[in-house]
Every structure is written in C-alpha cells, then in structure tokens.
C-alpha cells in the first residue's frame, strides 16, 4: 500500500469513528441514515461500555440525529426518587438500589457538562449539556416551590414535555437556523473524505497539496465560524458550552464536519421520549414506538423491593405520565386499543403473550422472563379485558 493509500485509508477510518455518538444506556437515538426516514434505537442494546452505548450517526448531515431520554429520576410532591417511572426496554434498571430525598432536605441542584448533581453522592447523567441544564432547572424549581404548589407544577411540567406542536416548532427552528452550517459541514465532509483524497490519489500529493490545503482551510474555517454563529442563534445564553465546542471544532476538521449533528443532537431533550418519537417517526415505526411507551406505563416491571417512599414516588409519577401519555396519543390519532392489540400467534402452539414486550409462550408462565412481574395474557383474556375497559 502506497503512502497516499495509507493516508486515505486513515482519513476514512477516522471519519468512521466520528460517525459514532456515545450516549447513556437509558436513552434513545432517533436518527436517519439518509434514506427511509427516521428510526429509533434503544441505546441499551448497542455496543459500548456498561454506562454508554455507541450510536451510529448518519455519514452525511441531511437529517439531524436526536438523543432523548426518559426522566432519569422520579418526582412527586413529597420528594425525588432514584427509581424511574419509565423504563421502555431497560429491564435491568428495576433492580437498581432505591434512593429517596424529600425536597426540603436537598441542597441546590446544579449541572456540570452532562451530569446533574442532586445531592452529595447522587448524580445522574443526561444525553447532553443542554439536557442536563434543563433537568437541573426543573428540579431546582420544584425544590424551591411551595409544598402546596408542587403537585400542579409537576403536572404542568410533564404536560409541556408532551406538547408535540411545540416540539415540531423547536426542531424546525433549529434546522432552519442551522441550514448554513449543514451546507458547510456537507461541503467539508465531501471534500475531506471524497474529493480531496480522489484528487490526491489521481494527481499525486506533491503536486496537489497546496490547492488541497487551501481549500480545506477555507471550508474548515467557514464551518467553525458558522457553527459558532448557529450556536449563538439557538443557545444565546450558553457561552461556555459554545466556546468549548467551537474550540473542539477548530482543533480538527473531522470534528468541525460533525458540527451540524452536535448543534442539534439534544434539541428535543426538553420533551418526552414519546413526543420526540411522534414528531419524527412515521408509519409503523411511529405506532410501534408509541406502543412500547404505552405498554411500559400500563404494564410496568416489578422488583422484589417495591415498598417505601422511593417506590411510591415512581408509582405516583407513572400514573401521572400514563394519563398525559394517553391524552397525547389521542391527539395524535393513535388509538390505545389498536396499539395494545394482541400480536398474531407465531404458531398454533402459542397460548399466551407478554403485553409489555410481546414475547409469546407455549407453556403457562407466571411472569415474563424479560419483564419481571408482568404476567403473560392469553389471547382470549386480553380480548375480555379490552371489552371491560371499553365498557
């Protein structure tokens, strides 16, 4: 392999690494590879470390990838719990050691980078700095609220997170204000990964390097400047984060080429997972995603230590989320009975299915192996239950 071939190969490998995003295990990655529309991935099932999964990023910035996350804690008028009200596929989190603090016992809640510090020794990781700041502001406002006002404040906060029309506007504004950055990143990617290597391979690096270097610096510099301007237009108050990300983009052209993705990655982090799915997904993917969210709230997993204030807080928030979710699905013209309808039996031997993960069983089972505490339903049993609910 010639030196120029080795250089081109190294560029492609480095860019392939840039097309990976490290996200918390309890988050979702909503992305489009460029064709076929958006799709949602559970980061829990992706390769990576025990705490982070590596999600694929589209090689060309046609549509932004969006990271969203269920609430990493549960809240109630009494306090805050480490138990999550939603899991949506993250079954192993049911066994996490519970923790609970009353609002009056908590110090000031703050964020640093992508981490929210709730109390000494207790912190949660979010999908990005903006998501962490949003969660910290919400929790701090609840901590400072009058006890009698917390119930209404929590419900109003959760309803705002399910406002699909507002989420569409927020995403549309972000994409519109970042359109020049998207074009700059696209030009930089095509030149750095395709056009530049092709010219160097055909004409020889010694003859083409002055023109290649000049063009690269021009595109690179414009991408860095446009990222700073687009970030200022979207996140005017976040000067420290803007400086850090601009510095990283200025350090390497590969980082600058991912500027559009980095700008909008946590654009919908202030909204619920369901809302992000409803405004981006389409067709069967949209219905399947909504089904998973609703089934998780209707049929939650159960652990062995379900007692105490931590568990009660998660149950309270889950019931509030269930009501808000059902109203949001109705506004999106997604019927609950259609979403939770039994799957078709895989064969004649199947007798029951899990209403949460839709696994099917041949032999009677007291609990689903994937969803602890969730009892499988027979097809006739589900139909009778649906009739009772409808009545």
C-alpha positions in Angstrom: 0.0 0.0 0.0 1.5 3.3 -1.1 1.8 6.3 1.4 -1.1 8.1 -0.3 -3.3 5.0 0.0 -2.4 4.7 3.7 -3.3 8.4 4.2 -6.7 8.0 2.5 -7.4 4.8 4.5 -6.5 6.6 7.8 -8.9 9.5 6.9 -11.7 7.1 6.2 -11.1 5.2 9.5 -11.0 8.5 11.5 -14.2 9.7 9.9 -16.0 6.4 10.6 -15.1 6.9 14.3 -16.6 10.4 14.1 -19.8 8.8 13.0 -20.4 7.3 16.4 -22.1 9.0 19.3 -21.6 7.9 23.0 -25.0 8.1 24.8 -26.3 7.0 28.2 -27.7 3.5 28.3 -31.2 4.7 29.3 -31.6 7.0 26.2 -33.0 6.6 22.7 -31.3 7.7 19.5 -33.6 8.9 16.8 -31.7 9.1 13.5 -32.0 8.7 9.8 -29.2 7.0 7.7 -30.2 9.3 4.8 -33.0 7.2 3.3 -36.1 5.5 4.6 -36.9 8.2 7.2 -36.2 8.3 10.9 -35.9 5.3 13.1 -35.5 4.9 16.9 -32.8 2.8 18.6 -32.6 1.8 22.2 -29.0 2.7 23.3 -29.3 -0.1 25.8 -28.9 -2.7 23.1 -25.9 -1.0 21.3 -22.3 -1.9 21.8 -20.1 0.2 24.1 -19.3 0.4 27.8 -21.5 -0.6 30.7 -22.7 3.1 31.1 -22.6 4.2 27.4 -23.6 2.9 24.1 -22.2 3.8 20.7 -25.0 5.0 18.4 -24.5 5.4 14.6 -24.5 8.9 13.1 -25.5 9.5 9.5 -22.3 10.0 7.4 -23.8 13.0 5.7 -25.8 15.7 7.6 -29.1 15.5 5.8 -31.2 15.0 8.9 -30.0 15.6 12.5 -29.7 12.7 14.9 -31.7 13.4 18.1 -30.9 12.0 21.6 -33.8 11.8 24.0 -34.1 10.2 27.4 -36.8 9.1 29.9 -36.7 11.0 33.2 -33.6 9.6 35.0 -35.4 10.2 38.3 -39.0 10.2 39.6 -40.6 13.2 41.3 -43.7 13.7 43.4 -44.9 16.5 45.7 -43.1 14.9 48.6 -39.6 14.4 47.0 -37.4 12.8 44.4 -36.6 9.1 43.9 -33.8 7.3 42.0 -36.4 4.9 40.7 -37.5 5.8 37.2 -41.2 5.9 36.3 -40.5 4.7 32.8 -38.1 2.1 31.5 -39.2 1.3 27.9 -37.0 -1.7 27.5 -34.4 -1.0 30.2 -35.5 -4.0 32.3 -32.3 -4.3 34.4 -32.8 -0.9 35.9 -35.6 -2.4 38.0 -33.0 -3.8 40.4 -31.2 -0.5 41.0 -30.7 0.4 44.7 -33.5 2.8 45.5 -32.9 6.3 46.9 -35.2 9.0 48.1 -34.9 12.5 49.4 -37.5 15.0 50.5 -37.4 18.3 48.7 -36.7 20.2 51.9 -33.6 18.0 52.5 -31.9 18.7 49.2 -29.2 21.3 48.6 -29.1 23.4 45.4 -29.4 21.2 42.3 -26.9 22.1 39.6 -25.5 20.6 36.4 -22.0 20.3 35.1 -21.5 19.3 31.5 -23.9 16.3 31.0 -24.3 15.5 34.7 -26.9 16.7 37.2 -25.8 16.7 40.8 -28.8 16.2 43.1 -27.1 15.7 46.4 -23.7 14.6 47.7 -23.1 11.1 46.2 -26.1 11.3 44.0 -25.9 12.3 40.4 -27.5 11.4 37.1 -26.1 11.6 33.5 -28.1 13.2 30.7 -27.8 12.9 26.9 -26.0 16.3 26.6 -25.2 19.6 28.4 -28.4 21.3 27.4 -30.5 18.3 28.6 -28.6 18.4 31.9 -29.2 22.1 32.4 -32.9 21.7 31.6 -33.3 18.9 34.1 -31.4 20.8 36.8 -33.5 23.9 36.3 -36.7 21.8 36.5 -35.6 20.0 39.7 -34.4 23.2 41.3 -37.7 25.0 40.6 -39.5 22.1 42.3 -37.2 22.2 45.2 -37.9 25.9 45.7 -41.7 25.7 45.1 -44.2 25.9 47.9 -45.3 22.4 49.0 -48.9 23.0 48.1 -47.9 24.1 44.6 -45.6 21.1 43.7 -48.4 18.8 42.5 -49.6 21.3 39.9 -46.1 22.3 39.0 -45.1 18.7 38.2 -48.2 18.0 36.2 -47.8 21.2 34.2 -44.1 20.4 33.6 -44.9 16.9 32.3 -47.7 18.3 30.0 -45.3 20.8 28.5 -42.9 17.9 27.7 -45.7 16.2 25.7 -46.6 19.2 23.6 -46.0 17.8 20.1 -46.8 21.0 18.3 -44.2 22.9 20.3 -41.7 20.2 19.7 -42.2 20.5 16.0 -41.6 24.2 16.2 -38.5 23.8 18.3 -37.0 21.3 15.9 -38.0 23.3 12.8 -36.4 26.4 14.2 -33.2 24.5 15.0 -33.0 23.1 11.5 -33.7 26.5 9.8 -31.2 28.4 11.9 -28.6 25.7 11.2 -29.1 25.3 7.5 -26.0 27.2 6.5 -24.0 25.1 8.9 -25.4 22.0 7.4 -24.3 23.0 3.9 -20.9 24.0 5.2 -20.5 20.6 7.0 -21.7 18.7 3.9 -19.1 20.5 1.7 -16.3 19.9 4.2 -17.2 16.2 4.5 -17.4 15.6 0.8 -14.1 17.5 0.2 -12.2 15.9 3.1 -13.4 12.3 2.7 -14.1 12.0 -1.0 -13.0 14.8 -3.4 -9.7 15.6 -1.7 -8.4 12.0 -1.4 -9.5 11.4 -5.0 -7.6 14.4 -6.3 -4.5 13.5 -4.3 -4.6 9.9 -5.5 -5.1 10.9 -9.1 -2.7 13.9 -9.3 -0.2 13.0 -6.6 0.0 14.6 -3.2 3.2 16.6 -4.0 1.5 18.3 -7.0 -1.9 18.9 -5.4 -1.2 19.6 -1.7 -1.2 23.5 -1.9 -4.6 23.6 -3.6 -6.0 20.9 -1.3 -4.7 22.5 1.8 -6.0 25.9 0.8 -9.5 24.6 0.1 -9.5 22.5 3.3 -8.6 25.5 5.4 -11.3 27.6 3.7 -14.1 25.1 4.3 -12.8 24.2 7.7 -12.7 27.8 8.9 -16.1 28.6 7.4 -17.6 25.6 9.2 -16.2 26.6 12.6 -17.4 30.2 12.2 -20.9 29.1 11.1 -21.1 26.6 14.0 -20.4 29.5 16.4 -23.0 31.7 14.8 -25.6 29.0 14.6 -25.0 28.0 18.3 -25.3 31.6 19.3 -28.7 31.9 17.4 -30.0 28.8 19.2 -28.4 28.9 22.6 -27.6 32.5 23.2 -27.0 32.2 26.9 -24.8 29.2 26.8 -21.5 31.0 26.1 -19.2 28.5 27.9 -20.6 25.5 26.0 -20.3 27.4 22.8 -16.7 28.3 23.4 -15.8 24.6 24.3 -17.5 23.2 21.2 -16.1 25.9 18.9 -12.6 25.1 20.3 -13.0 21.4 19.6 -14.3 22.1 16.0 -11.3 24.4 15.4 -8.9 21.6 16.6 -9.7 19.1 13.8 -11.6 19.3 10.5 -13.3 16.0 11.4 -14.9 17.5 14.5 -15.9 20.6 12.5 -17.6 18.3 9.9 -19.9 16.9 12.6 -20.9 20.4 13.7 -24.5 20.2 12.5 -25.1 16.9 14.4 -23.5 18.3 17.6 -25.6 21.5 17.3 -29.0 19.7 17.2 -28.3 16.4 19.0 -30.2 17.3 22.2 -32.6 19.8 20.6 -35.6 17.8 21.7 -34.2 16.8 25.1 -36.7 19.0 26.9 -39.5 16.9 25.6 -40.7 13.4 26.5 -39.4 10.4 24.6 -42.9 9.8 23.3 -43.2 13.4 21.9 -39.8 13.1 20.1 -40.9 9.8 18.5 -44.3 11.2 17.4 -42.8 14.3 15.7 -40.0 12.4 13.8 -41.2 8.8 13.2 -43.8 7.8 10.6 -46.0 4.8 9.8 -45.4 1.5 11.6 -42.3 2.8 13.3 -44.3 5.6 14.9 -47.0 3.2 16.0 -44.5 0.6 17.3 -42.7 3.3 19.3 -45.9 4.6 20.8 -46.9 1.0 21.6 -43.7 0.5 23.6 -44.2 3.7 25.6 -47.8 2.9 26.4 -47.2 -0.7 27.3 -44.4 0.3 29.6 -46.8 2.5 31.6 -49.7 0.1 31.5 -47.6 -3.0 32.4 -44.6 -1.9 34.5 -42.0 -4.4 35.6 -42.0 -5.2 39.3 -38.9 -5.8 41.5 -38.5 -7.5 44.8 -38.2 -4.4 47.0 -41.3 -2.4 45.9 -42.0 -0.5 49.1 -41.1 2.7 50.7 -41.0 6.3 49.6 -38.8 5.7 46.6 -41.2 3.2 45.1 -44.3 5.3 45.9 -42.7 8.3 44.1 -42.1 6.3 41.0 -45.7 4.9 41.1 -47.2 8.4 41.5 -45.2 9.8 38.6 -46.0 6.8 36.4 -49.7 7.3 36.9 -49.5 11.0 36.1 -47.4 10.1 33.0 -49.9 7.4 31.9 -52.8 9.9 31.9 -50.8 12.5 30.0 -49.5 9.9 27.5 -53.0 8.6 26.8 -54.2 12.1 26.0 -51.2 12.7 23.8 -51.8 9.5 21.9 -55.4 10.5 21.4 -54.4 13.9 20.0 -52.0 12.0 17.6 -54.9 9.8 16.3 -53.3 6.7 17.8 -55.9 4.5 19.5 -54.9 2.7 22.7 -56.8 -0.5 21.8 -55.1 -0.7 18.4 -51.7 -0.1 19.9 -52.1 -2.7 22.6 -53.9 -5.3 20.4 -52.6 -8.8 20.8 -49.9 -9.9 18.3 -50.8 -12.7 15.9 -49.7 -16.1 17.3 -46.4 -17.2 15.8 -47.8 -20.8 15.6 -50.7 -22.8 16.8 -48.9 -23.9 20.0 -48.6 -20.4 21.4 -51.0 -19.9 24.3 -50.2 -16.5 25.8 -48.0 -13.4 25.2 -46.4 -10.6 27.3 -48.4 -7.4 26.9 -45.3 -5.4 27.5 -42.6 -6.9 25.3 -45.0 -9.1 23.2 -42.9 -12.3 23.7 -45.0 -15.4 23.2 -45.3 -18.5 25.3 -46.2 -22.1 24.7 -46.3 -23.2 28.3 -48.2 -21.3 31.1 -45.9 -18.8 32.8 -46.4 -16.7 36.0 -44.1 -13.9 34.7 -42.4 -12.9 31.5 -38.7 -13.7 31.6 -37.8 -10.3 30.0 -40.3 -8.2 32.0 -40.1 -9.3 35.8 -43.5 -9.2 37.4 -45.5 -8.9 34.2 -48.0 -11.7 33.8 -48.5 -13.1 30.3 -52.0 -12.8 28.9 -53.9 -15.4 26.9 -55.4 -14.1 23.7 -59.0 -14.6 24.9 -58.1 -13.0 28.3 -56.8 -9.8 26.5 -60.0 -9.6 24.4 -62.2 -9.9 27.5 -60.1 -7.2 29.3 -60.3 -4.9 26.4 -64.1 -5.3 26.4 -64.3 -4.4 30.1 -62.0 -1.3 29.6 -64.1 -0.2 26.7 -67.3 -0.6 28.7 
